[in-house]
């Protein structure tokens, strides 16, 4: 399984586009974390990923998640809203693999890519990554008060 965890790097190259906010998703910045699912040719991994994530809607809601599915250049919101998004622009900004390949991206509330996966990720793994982020930790402290 190939996963690139961009969050928590010891040294971040600020000029690297992977750490720049994704402009086409600017409407979500500081409001939502975005999980973008890129469907593969036969859609089996995408379907497995979709079912895995949507099985725990309360956890998604608690973490202010929006789940989007990108097939070709069309975007389908699976959880939360995603109206008016440009699939082609999103494809270019995220440098998604060729059409027909599975990929998944997690963007933090700051709009930057925190995870890129070429295989489905379990909801437990995803939530652990999110819960380790400083913004999420601050939210948990604030919610406990």
Buried (B, 14 or more C-beta within 10 A) or exposed (E): EEEEEBBEEEEEEEEEEBBEBBEBBEBBBEEBBBBBBBBBEEBEBBBEBBEBBEEBEEBBEBBBBBBBBBBEEEBBEBBBEBEEBEBEBBBEBBEBBEBEEBBBBBBBBBBBBBBBBBEBBEBEBBBEBBEEBEBBEEBEEEEEE
